């Protein structure tokens, strides 16, 4: 079964066994964050269309570099539902675990977005199809691209 978040024009489907972190969504910017039982995080920052998502991405990169040693950062582009997402793939070790982070940004007529997905590498591999399905559900439900 799937659970649905449907707030402020943003609609996302996700597995019902994932936990939603309730964050205020009545003002912009706002966040939607869900977490798998294994700790994989799917997080969406929703901002006004005039906001600069690249600024938030740079802040996120700085935070990762400040908090973790030897963060490997690679720029990347990705096409999801005919929308180009630009961003970065990050890899770093935390304790003995390899952590992967994907940060992407994109804009529509109504919103600017920054999507961050974070997981231990084995969980990332195992949950990749679910993460893709969650992201695709977002794009299929956006009213204006």
C-alpha positions in Angstrom: 0.0 0.0 0.0 1.0 3.6 -0.5 0.6 6.7 1.6 0.0 10.1 0.1 1.2 13.6 1.0 -1.1 16.2 -0.7 -0.3 19.7 0.6 0.1 23.1 -1.0 -0.1 21.8 -4.5 2.6 19.1 -3.9 1.4 15.5 -4.1 3.8 12.5 -3.4 3.1 8.8 -3.0 5.4 6.8 -0.8 5.4 3.4 0.9 3.1 3.3 3.9 5.9 1.8 6.1 8.0 4.9 5.6 7.8 7.5 8.3 6.9 11.1 7.5 8.6 13.8 9.4 6.0 16.5 10.1 7.3 19.9 9.1 5.3 23.0 8.7 4.1 23.3 5.1 1.8 26.3 5.3 4.5 28.8 4.4 7.2 28.9 1.7 9.8 27.7 1.9 8.8 24.4 3.4 10.1 20.8 3.5 8.6 17.4 3.0 10.7 14.6 4.5 10.1 10.9 4.6 12.3 8.1 5.9 12.5 4.4 5.2 12.7 1.8 8.0 16.4 1.4 7.2 17.1 5.2 7.5 17.0 6.3 3.8 15.9 9.9 3.6 13.9 11.5 0.8 13.7 15.2 1.4 12.1 18.0 -0.7 12.6 21.7 -0.2 9.8 23.7 -1.8 10.4 27.4 -2.4 8.8 30.2 -4.3 9.5 30.2 -8.1 11.6 33.3 -7.7 14.0 31.6 -5.2 17.4 30.5 -6.3 17.6 26.8 -5.6 21.3 26.8 -6.5 21.9 28.9 -3.4 20.4 26.3 -1.1 22.3 23.6 -2.9 25.6 25.4 -2.2 24.7 25.8 1.4 23.9 22.1 1.7 27.3 21.2 0.1 29.1 23.5 2.5 27.3 21.8 5.5 28.3 18.3 4.3 31.9 19.5 3.8 32.0 21.1 7.2 30.5 18.1 9.0 32.2 15.1 7.2 35.8 14.5 6.1 36.7 13.8 2.5 33.4 14.4 0.9 33.6 13.4 -2.7 31.4 15.7 -4.8 30.5 15.1 -8.5 28.3 17.4 -10.6 25.6 15.7 -12.5 22.4 16.1 -14.6 19.4 13.8 -14.6 16.3 13.6 -16.7 13.1 12.7 -14.8 9.7 12.8 -16.6 11.1 15.1 -19.3 12.5 17.6 -16.7 16.2 18.2 -16.3 17.4 18.1 -12.8 20.9 19.5 -12.1 22.9 18.8 -9.0 25.5 16.8 -7.2 26.2 13.2 -6.1 28.1 13.1 -2.8 30.0 10.2 -1.2 31.7 10.1 2.2 32.3 7.7 5.1 30.5 8.1 8.4 31.9 5.6 11.0 32.5 2.6 8.8 29.6 3.2 6.4 29.7 4.7 2.9 27.0 7.3 2.7 25.6 8.4 -0.7 23.7 11.7 -1.1 22.0 12.9 -4.2 21.1 16.6 -4.4 19.0 17.9 -7.3 17.3 21.2 -8.1 14.7 22.2 -10.6 11.9 24.8 -11.1 8.4 24.9 -12.4 6.1 27.9 -12.9 4.8 27.6 -9.3 7.8 26.4 -7.3 11.6 26.0 -7.1 12.7 22.7 -5.6 15.7 21.1 -4.1 15.5 17.3 -3.7 18.0 15.5 -1.4 18.1 11.7 -1.1 20.5 10.2 1.5 21.3 6.6 2.4 24.0 4.2 3.3 25.3 2.8 -0.1 23.8 -0.7 0.4 20.4 0.8 1.3 20.6 3.1 -1.7 21.1 0.2 -4.0 18.3 -1.8 -2.4 15.8 1.1 -2.3 16.7 2.8 -5.6 13.5 1.7 -7.4 11.3 2.9 -4.5 13.2 6.3 -4.4 12.7 6.6 -8.2 8.9 5.9 -7.8 8.6 8.5 -5.1 10.3 11.1 -7.2 8.3 10.2 -10.3 5.1 10.5 -8.3 6.1 14.1 -7.5 6.6 14.9 -11.2 3.5 13.3 -12.4 1.4 15.3 -9.9 3.0 18.7 -10.6 0.4 20.9 -12.2 2.7 23.1 -14.2 6.2 22.3 -15.5 
